[in-house]
Amino acid sequence: MHTRLYRNGALEKEGFPVEEVSDYVGDPDNTVWFDLCCPSSADLGVVGEELGLHELAVEDVLSDHQRPKVDIYDNHLFITVYGVHFDEGQLDPVEVNVFVTRNALVTVRENDHFDIREVVKRWDANTRLAGHGVAFLLHGLLDYVVDSQFDLVQDLDTQAEALEESLFDEDGPHDGRALQRRMYELRKNTARLRKISMPMREVVGTLLHRDQDFIAEPAMAPYYEDVNDHVLRVAEWVETIRDMLANVRETRLAQQGFRLNEIMKRLTSWAAIIAVPTAITGYYGQNVPYPGSGQPWGFWMSTALVAGMSVLLYVVFKKKDWL
Protein backbone atom coordinates (compact mmCIF):
# COMPACT_ATOMS: atom_id res chain seq x y z
CA MET A 1 0.00 0.00 0.00
CA HIS A 2 1.46 3.35 -1.05
CA THR A 3 0.51 5.67 1.79
CA ARG A 4 2.45 8.28 3.74
CA LEU A 5 1.84 10.59 6.69
CA TYR A 6 3.96 13.71 7.20
CA ARG A 7 3.63 15.66 10.42
CA ASN A 8 5.20 19.10 10.66
CA GLY A 9 7.44 18.27 7.70
CA ALA A 10 8.68 14.92 9.01
CA LEU A 11 7.75 11.51 7.67
CA GLU A 12 5.93 9.88 10.54
CA LYS A 13 4.21 6.85 9.06
CA GLU A 14 3.81 4.96 5.81
CA GLY A 15 2.18 1.82 4.46
CA PHE A 16 -0.98 2.22 6.53
CA PRO A 17 -4.44 1.28 5.15
CA VAL A 18 -6.35 3.89 3.18
CA GLU A 19 -9.22 3.56 5.64
CA GLU A 20 -7.08 5.37 8.23
CA VAL A 21 -6.66 8.48 6.08
CA SER A 22 -9.75 10.14 7.52
CA ASP A 23 -8.18 9.86 10.99
CA TYR A 24 -5.23 12.02 9.92
CA VAL A 25 -6.60 14.63 7.50
CA GLY A 26 -8.51 16.38 10.24
CA ASP A 27 -5.29 17.62 11.82
CA PRO A 28 -3.90 20.65 9.88
CA ASP A 29 -0.36 19.72 10.97
CA ASN A 30 -0.60 16.48 9.01
CA THR A 31 -0.03 15.95 5.30
CA VAL A 32 -1.31 12.69 3.86
CA TRP A 33 -0.56 11.00 0.56
CA PHE A 34 -1.96 7.78 -0.75
CA ASP A 35 -1.94 6.13 -4.14
CA LEU A 36 -4.56 4.10 -6.00
CA CYS A 37 -3.80 1.95 -9.04
CA CYS A 38 -6.67 0.86 -11.29
CA PRO A 39 -9.32 1.55 -8.62
CA SER A 40 -12.93 0.51 -9.01
CA SER A 41 -15.81 2.96 -8.94
CA ALA A 42 -16.64 1.73 -5.44
CA ASP A 43 -13.10 2.50 -4.22
CA LEU A 44 -13.28 5.99 -5.69
CA GLY A 45 -16.67 6.51 -4.12
CA VAL A 46 -15.25 5.74 -0.68
CA VAL A 47 -12.31 8.11 -1.22
CA GLY A 48 -14.66 10.80 -2.49
CA GLU A 49 -16.77 10.58 0.64
CA GLU A 50 -13.75 10.58 2.93
CA LEU A 51 -12.23 13.73 1.39
CA GLY A 52 -15.37 15.43 0.13
CA LEU A 53 -14.37 15.24 -3.54
CA HIS A 54 -16.65 16.62 -6.23
CA GLU A 55 -18.62 14.00 -8.13
CA LEU A 56 -17.54 15.41 -11.51
CA ALA A 57 -13.88 14.98 -10.58
CA VAL A 58 -14.51 11.38 -9.50
CA GLU A 59 -16.38 10.79 -12.76
CA ASP A 60 -13.41 12.13 -14.78
CA VAL A 61 -11.16 9.52 -13.19
CA LEU A 62 -13.40 6.77 -14.54
CA SER A 63 -13.37 8.34 -18.04
CA ASP A 64 -10.37 7.36 -20.13
CA HIS A 65 -8.14 9.68 -22.17
CA GLN A 66 -8.72 12.91 -20.31
CA ARG A 67 -6.83 15.95 -21.53
CA PRO A 68 -4.05 17.21 -19.20
CA LYS A 69 -5.81 19.86 -17.14
CA VAL A 70 -6.49 21.51 -13.79
CA ASP A 71 -10.06 21.68 -12.51
CA ILE A 72 -10.70 23.96 -9.52
CA TYR A 73 -13.40 23.06 -7.01
CA ASP A 74 -14.37 24.63 -3.70
CA ASN A 75 -12.36 22.31 -1.48
CA HIS A 76 -9.85 20.67 -3.81
CA LEU A 77 -8.04 20.65 -7.15
CA PHE A 78 -8.30 17.92 -9.73
CA ILE A 79 -5.26 17.52 -12.00
CA THR A 80 -4.70 15.16 -14.92
CA VAL A 81 -1.21 14.47 -16.27
CA TYR A 82 0.41 11.69 -18.26
CA GLY A 83 3.50 9.63 -17.59
CA VAL A 84 5.78 8.23 -20.29
CA HIS A 85 5.73 4.52 -21.09
CA PHE A 86 6.87 2.56 -24.16
CA ASP A 87 5.27 -0.62 -25.42
CA GLU A 88 7.19 -2.33 -28.24
CA GLY A 89 8.73 0.92 -29.38
CA GLN A 90 5.43 2.83 -29.34
CA LEU A 91 4.76 5.62 -26.84
CA ASP A 92 1.84 4.57 -24.63
CA PRO A 93 1.14 7.41 -22.16
CA VAL A 94 -0.17 6.51 -18.71
CA GLU A 95 -2.92 8.70 -17.26
CA VAL A 96 -2.38 9.91 -13.70
CA ASN A 97 -5.15 11.78 -11.91
CA VAL A 98 -4.41 13.81 -8.81
CA PHE A 99 -6.70 15.14 -6.10
CA VAL A 100 -5.22 18.01 -4.08
CA THR A 101 -6.78 19.18 -0.82
CA ARG A 102 -5.33 21.44 1.87
CA ASN A 103 -3.40 18.64 3.53
CA ALA A 104 -3.89 15.56 1.34
CA LEU A 105 -2.64 14.39 -2.04
CA VAL A 106 -4.26 11.44 -3.79
CA THR A 107 -2.73 9.93 -6.92
CA VAL A 108 -4.83 7.63 -9.11
CA ARG A 109 -2.85 5.73 -11.75
CA GLU A 110 -4.37 4.19 -14.84
CA ASN A 111 -2.04 1.20 -14.49
CA ASP A 112 1.26 0.23 -12.91
CA HIS A 113 3.30 1.34 -15.94
CA PHE A 114 3.69 4.65 -14.12
CA ASP A 115 6.32 3.91 -11.47
CA ILE A 116 5.20 5.81 -8.39
CA ARG A 117 8.33 4.66 -6.56
CA GLU A 118 10.39 7.09 -8.63
CA VAL A 119 8.22 9.92 -7.33
CA VAL A 120 8.74 8.71 -3.77
CA LYS A 121 12.50 8.76 -4.35
CA ARG A 122 12.28 12.42 -5.32
CA TRP A 123 10.39 13.20 -2.16
CA ASP A 124 12.98 11.38 -0.08
CA ALA A 125 15.80 13.24 -1.84
CA ASN A 126 14.32 16.64 -0.86
CA THR A 127 13.13 16.10 2.69
CA ARG A 128 14.12 19.65 3.62
CA LEU A 129 11.11 20.85 1.61
CA ALA A 130 8.65 18.44 3.21
CA GLY A 131 7.52 21.15 5.63
CA HIS A 132 5.65 22.79 2.75
CA GLY A 133 3.11 19.99 2.81
CA VAL A 134 0.96 19.33 -0.23
CA ALA A 135 2.86 21.89 -2.34
CA PHE A 136 6.01 19.81 -1.81
CA LEU A 137 4.33 16.52 -2.72
CA LEU A 138 2.65 17.93 -5.83
CA HIS A 139 5.90 19.48 -7.01
CA GLY A 140 7.72 16.15 -6.74
CA LEU A 141 5.05 14.45 -8.82
CA LEU A 142 4.94 17.12 -11.53
CA ASP A 143 8.73 17.35 -11.59
CA TYR A 144 9.01 13.62 -12.28
CA VAL A 145 6.32 13.71 -14.99
CA VAL A 146 7.86 16.70 -16.79
CA ASP A 147 11.43 15.38 -16.48
CA SER A 148 10.31 12.08 -18.01
CA GLN A 149 8.83 13.97 -20.94
CA PHE A 150 12.00 16.07 -21.17
CA ASP A 151 14.18 12.94 -21.33
CA LEU A 152 11.92 11.51 -24.02
CA VAL A 153 12.02 14.62 -26.18
CA GLN A 154 15.82 14.60 -25.97
CA ASP A 155 15.85 11.00 -27.19
CA LEU A 156 13.42 11.80 -30.01
CA ASP A 157 15.59 14.74 -31.05
CA THR A 158 18.63 12.46 -31.22
CA GLN A 159 16.69 9.97 -33.35
CA ALA A 160 15.46 12.75 -35.64
CA GLU A 161 18.99 14.05 -36.16
CA ALA A 162 20.27 10.52 -36.89
CA LEU A 163 17.43 10.06 -39.38
CA GLU A 164 18.31 13.35 -41.02
CA GLU A 165 21.97 12.37 -41.34
CA SER A 166 21.08 8.95 -42.77
CA LEU A 167 19.42 10.60 -45.78
CA PHE A 168 22.83 11.69 -47.06
CA ASP A 169 24.91 8.81 -45.72
CA GLU A 170 26.36 7.34 -48.91
CA ASP A 171 28.24 4.61 -47.05
CA GLY A 172 25.32 3.49 -44.90
CA PRO A 173 22.49 1.11 -45.72
CA HIS A 174 19.85 2.33 -48.14
CA ASP A 175 16.82 0.25 -47.17
CA GLY A 176 13.98 2.54 -48.20
CA ARG A 177 11.31 0.58 -46.34
CA ALA A 178 13.30 0.59 -43.09
CA LEU A 179 13.85 4.33 -43.42
CA GLN A 180 10.16 4.92 -44.02
CA ARG A 181 9.31 2.77 -40.99
CA ARG A 182 11.69 4.69 -38.74
CA MET A 183 10.26 7.97 -39.97
CA TYR A 184 6.69 6.80 -39.38
CA GLU A 185 7.37 5.58 -35.82
CA LEU A 186 9.24 8.75 -34.94
CA ARG A 187 6.46 10.97 -36.26
CA LYS A 188 3.85 8.92 -34.39
CA ASN A 189 5.72 9.07 -31.07
CA THR A 190 6.32 12.79 -31.48
CA ALA A 191 2.63 13.40 -32.17
CA ARG A 192 1.65 11.43 -29.06
CA LEU A 193 4.16 13.29 -26.93
CA ARG A 194 2.83 16.58 -28.24
CA LYS A 195 -0.70 15.68 -27.14
CA ILE A 196 0.38 15.16 -23.54
CA SER A 197 3.10 17.81 -23.27
CA MET A 198 1.54 20.88 -24.86
CA PRO A 199 -1.38 21.14 -22.39
CA MET A 200 1.09 20.90 -19.50
CA ARG A 201 1.82 24.59 -20.06
CA GLU A 202 -1.73 25.36 -18.97
CA VAL A 203 -1.51 22.95 -16.03
CA VAL A 204 1.64 24.42 -14.51
CA GLY A 205 0.69 27.95 -15.56
CA THR A 206 -2.60 27.68 -13.67
CA LEU A 207 -0.82 26.51 -10.54
CA LEU A 208 1.68 29.36 -10.84
CA HIS A 209 -0.43 32.33 -11.80
CA ARG A 210 -3.58 31.75 -9.79
CA ASP A 211 -3.80 32.07 -6.02
CA GLN A 212 -4.50 28.54 -4.89
CA ASP A 213 -4.99 28.12 -1.15
CA PHE A 214 -4.01 24.49 -1.46
CA ILE A 215 -0.48 25.16 -2.71
CA ALA A 216 0.05 28.80 -1.73
CA GLU A 217 3.65 28.37 -0.59
CA PRO A 218 5.90 31.30 -1.64
CA ALA A 219 8.99 29.23 -0.83
CA MET A 220 7.91 26.62 -3.41
CA ALA A 221 7.33 29.16 -6.19
CA PRO A 222 10.91 28.92 -7.59
CA TYR A 223 10.57 25.14 -7.80
CA TYR A 224 7.32 25.40 -9.72
CA GLU A 225 8.97 27.99 -11.97
CA ASP A 226 11.69 25.44 -12.70
CA VAL A 227 9.06 22.85 -13.65
CA ASN A 228 7.36 25.45 -15.83
CA ASP A 229 10.66 26.18 -17.58
CA HIS A 230 11.06 22.49 -18.42
CA VAL A 231 7.47 22.35 -19.66
CA LEU A 232 8.08 25.25 -22.04
CA ARG A 233 11.33 23.72 -23.27
CA VAL A 234 9.61 20.40 -23.96
CA ALA A 235 6.81 22.14 -25.88
CA GLU A 236 9.27 24.15 -27.97
CA TRP A 237 11.47 21.11 -28.56
CA VAL A 238 8.54 19.02 -29.73
CA GLU A 239 7.63 21.67 -32.29
CA THR A 240 11.25 21.76 -33.47
CA ILE A 241 11.26 17.99 -33.92
CA ARG A 242 8.00 18.15 -35.87
CA ASP A 243 9.52 20.72 -38.21
CA MET A 244 12.66 18.62 -38.55
CA LEU A 245 10.64 15.51 -39.41
CA ALA A 246 8.60 17.48 -41.94
CA ASN A 247 11.85 18.61 -43.57
CA VAL A 248 13.16 15.04 -43.53
CA ARG A 249 9.97 13.85 -45.22
CA GLU A 250 10.17 16.56 -47.88
CA THR A 251 13.85 15.82 -48.46
CA ARG A 252 13.09 12.13 -48.78
CA LEU A 253 10.39 12.82 -51.36
CA ALA A 254 12.76 15.13 -53.25
CA GLN A 255 15.43 12.41 -53.21
CA GLN A 256 12.95 9.86 -54.55
CA GLY A 257 11.95 12.29 -57.31
CA PHE A 258 15.59 12.92 -58.18
CA ARG A 259 16.30 9.21 -58.16
CA LEU A 260 13.33 8.61 -60.45
CA ASN A 261 14.63 11.25 -62.85
CA GLU A 262 18.04 9.57 -62.88
CA ILE A 263 16.47 6.23 -63.67
CA MET A 264 14.36 7.74 -66.43
CA LYS A 265 17.43 9.40 -67.97
CA ARG A 266 19.27 6.09 -68.01
CA LEU A 267 16.33 4.21 -69.47
CA THR A 268 15.85 6.88 -72.11
CA SER A 269 19.54 6.84 -72.99
CA TRP A 270 19.66 3.07 -73.36
CA ALA A 271 16.45 3.16 -75.37
CA ALA A 272 18.05 5.70 -77.72
CA ILE A 273 21.13 3.53 -78.11
CA ILE A 274 19.04 0.46 -78.87
CA ALA A 275 16.86 2.44 -81.26
CA VAL A 276 19.77 3.13 -83.64
CA PRO A 277 20.59 -0.50 -84.55
CA THR A 278 16.89 -1.29 -84.53
CA ALA A 279 16.24 1.47 -87.04
CA ILE A 280 19.16 0.48 -89.27
CA THR A 281 18.43 -3.23 -89.28
CA GLY A 282 14.74 -2.56 -89.65
CA TYR A 283 15.41 -0.33 -92.64
CA TYR A 284 17.68 -2.86 -94.34
CA GLY A 285 15.13 -5.53 -93.62
CA GLN A 286 12.73 -3.94 -96.10
CA ASN A 287 12.37 -5.44 -99.58
CA VAL A 288 14.30 -2.66 -101.28
CA PRO A 289 17.87 -2.61 -102.55
CA TYR A 290 20.43 -0.98 -100.26
CA PRO A 291 24.11 -0.16 -100.70
CA GLY A 292 26.03 -3.43 -100.59
CA SER A 293 22.92 -5.56 -100.80
CA GLY A 294 23.92 -9.17 -101.36
CA GLN A 295 27.59 -8.25 -100.91
CA PRO A 296 29.82 -9.09 -97.91
CA TRP A 297 31.06 -5.52 -97.62
CA GLY A 298 27.45 -4.29 -97.27
CA PHE A 299 26.98 -6.48 -94.21
CA TRP A 300 30.19 -5.27 -92.61
CA MET A 301 29.37 -1.65 -93.40
CA SER A 302 25.97 -1.87 -91.69
CA THR A 303 27.53 -3.64 -88.69
CA ALA A 304 30.21 -0.94 -88.37
CA LEU A 305 27.52 1.75 -88.66
CA VAL A 306 25.48 0.17 -85.85
CA ALA A 307 28.51 -0.16 -83.57
CA GLY A 308 29.83 3.33 -84.37
CA MET A 309 26.52 5.08 -83.75
CA SER A 310 25.96 3.16 -80.51
CA VAL A 311 29.42 4.08 -79.19
CA LEU A 312 28.91 7.70 -80.23
CA LEU A 313 25.56 7.93 -78.40
CA TYR A 314 27.06 6.25 -75.31
CA VAL A 315 29.90 8.79 -75.19
CA VAL A 316 27.52 11.72 -75.62
CA PHE A 317 25.12 10.51 -72.88
CA LYS A 318 28.00 9.69 -70.52
CA LYS A 319 29.43 13.17 -70.99
CA LYS A 320 26.04 14.67 -70.10
CA ASP A 321 25.91 12.40 -67.02
CA TRP A 322 22.82 10.66 -68.25
CA LEU A 323 24.46 7.26 -67.80
C-alpha angles and dihedrals in degrees: 000000000000103000132135137184121201119189119192090341097310126109104244105166142002140176095040122143118273089237089072094059093090089058091061107035092069091070111078090208090064128082116195130195128181133167132218124195119198093341123189123239088255091055091050090048091056092048091047091054093046094052100027095243120180115258092231091057091050089048091053090057090058091049114084127227100024117179115250103266150137119238117192120212132173097264105017149017125242115207130183121197135158131233124212120254132160125212114188092333094312122112108243108181118212117221116229120187121197131198114200122193129166094278106005136073121193121189119196114192124200090218141338093272086094104077105218090183089074089058090050089053090056091052091050091049092057103040091144088073095049090097088074090071120200093007088061094048094046092049092053091052095047091043091056093046094049094043090053090053090046092053090049094050089051090054092047090050090053091050091048092051091048089050090050092051092048091062090070099031102120093180096048130083117288103205101153095193093051090049092050090049093051091048092049094049092046093050091047094050091046091051091050092048090050091055092057100034104046096061089050087080089066092044096054092034091057091051091049104042102037124070103246115182090203096062102018096140113140090194090060095050095091090052092052089047088056091052089048091052090054090048092054092046091051091050093049092044092051090054090049091052091049090053091047092051091048089053091047090052093049091047090050091052090048090051091050090050091049091047090050090052090051091051092048091050091052094046091048092049094050090045089054091050092050091045093064098061089038091055094045096046091042091052094049089046090069120101094254130102116261132186107288094011109170091006127108093229090057090059093049092046092054091046091051090048092053093048094044095050092046092051091046092052091046091053092047094049092044091052090052089049092242091128 
